[in-house]
Amino acid sequence: MKRTAILVPVLLVLAALGLSALFVVDERENALVLQFGQVKQVRTEPGLGVKIPVIQEVVRYDARILGLQSQPLEVTPLDDRRLVVDAFMRWRITDPVQFREAVGIEGVRAAQGRLERILNASIREVLGSVPSGAVLSEDRTGLMNRIRDLARREAASLGVQVIDVRLTRTDLPEQNLEATFARMRAEREREAADEIARGNEAAQRVRALADRTVVELVSSARRDAEIIRGEADAERNRVYAEAFGQDPEFFAFTRSMSAYERSMRAENTSMVMRPDSEFFTFLRTDGMGGVGQPAPPDAADIPEPAAPTATEELLSQ
């Protein structure tokens, strides 16, 4: 009984020691076996491992890709315009032994702090060498790659690999926003005024060209009209002259009839003339045979053509 009572606790202690000597490495982590702070084993593959109980301990580090969001950082680009920038870094542990030696017992938390300082220094160095327009533009891939490469070289001593760096925000400080907006508004208003002035100038040129074209067209039309009118008057005089040459007496008769019609057009017509005036020669005689032949008219005496009257229509029949 005494032997059994002693054997059972011993077996339990041995079982506990045996279980504590075993450890499992997950596929998402790396493990270090430490003895008095010194690395004795490195386990990067998943599976079951063995260590010396009590004397050795197992330290585990995440083998997955980790993220780091930096705090807003104020930087001064090449043109001395202050900007507020924050970034996001993706990184992972590639050398657990070097990582342990670099950060000590605090592990990932200490690494996050050191990586943030490395990231901030890289951002200041890269963005400080370019103007603010390049930082505020939509295409910042080149700048982010430069920040990543610089941070990757600095973080290599920690046993980690910087996979990617992204600038998540690049804005002006709050105290500079109003002044910047006012300056942008003034610049846009100046550009709008310039465009309006150029548009008015172009409109004036088009209007002047149109007015000149109108004057030229009207002048040309009037010149052509005068030429046509002169040719028509000449043709009219020629026709009258031919008609007068064919029958001078009939021409004198029709001219007198036209004169009667024009002079007696109003309702109350008064004329003062001698009774024996030649104006009413064709009204006093019974015919044209006994009338003396009048002198042929000059071209200036040829009346302008008028609309056919009742007398002329009767004579034409």
Summary of the structure (lengths in Angstrom):
residues: 317
radius of gyration: 58.8
end to end distance: 171.1
largest distance: 190.9
contacts: 759
relative contact order: 0.07
helix: 56%
strand: 18%
